Amino acid sequence: MTMSKTEKKNWQLQDGVQMDAATAGEVAKIACALKSLSVYAALAYEQDDVPADLQPLVDDGLEAMQKIFKW
């Protein structure tokens, strides 16, 4: 799935990161999913039945994405 010309990206690659536009777009989708999961994890932590390792896992993914993208 590619980004149409009417869709505006809300990210750009960090300085020094080189990636073709199609790959960057696909990786950005993963990054957005991780950001959504982060919000979910934060909300879920307010409940008692959430696995203790969920937030650190999400945080690790977001940290990795910040090495690639500027938000």
C-alpha positions in Angstrom: 0.0 0.0 0.0 1.5 3.3 -1.0 0.7 6.8 0.1 -1.5 8.7 -2.4 -0.5 12.2 -3.5 -3.2 13.7 -1.4 -2.0 12.1 1.8 0.5 14.2 3.7 3.2 12.5 5.7 3.6 13.8 9.3 7.2 12.5 9.7 10.6 13.0 8.1 13.8 10.9 8.4 16.4 11.8 10.9 19.5 13.4 9.6 21.8 10.7 8.2 19.1 8.1 7.8 18.8 7.0 4.1 15.8 4.9 3.0 13.8 4.9 -0.2 10.4 6.6 0.1 8.3 3.4 -0.2 10.3 1.7 2.6 10.1 4.8 4.8 6.4 5.0 4.3 5.9 1.3 5.3 8.2 1.7 8.3 6.3 4.9 9.3 3.1 2.9 9.4 4.7 0.5 11.9 5.9 3.5 13.9 2.4 4.9 14.0 1.1 1.6 15.1 3.7 1.6 17.9 2.6 5.1 19.0 -1.0 3.9 19.1 0.0 0.8 21.1 1.8 3.2 23.5 -1.4 5.1 24.1 -3.3 1.8 24.6 -0.6 0.6 27.0 -0.7 3.8 29.0 -4.5 3.5 29.3 -4.4 -0.2 30.0 -1.9 0.3 32.9 -4.7 1.9 34.8 -6.2 -1.5 35.0 -4.9 -4.4 37.2 -4.9 -7.2 34.6 -2.2 -5.7 32.3 1.1 -7.7 31.8 3.9 -5.9 33.5 6.2 -6.1 30.5 3.9 -4.4 28.0 5.0 -0.7 28.6 8.8 -1.4 28.5 8.3 -3.4 25.2 6.3 -0.5 23.7 8.9 2.1 24.9 11.7 0.1 23.3 9.9 0.1 20.0 9.2 3.8 20.2 12.8 4.6 21.1 14.0 2.6 18.0 11.6 4.5 15.8 12.9 7.8 17.1 16.3 6.9 15.8 14.8 6.8 12.3 12.1 9.5 12.2 11.6 13.1 13.4 8.0 13.5 14.5 
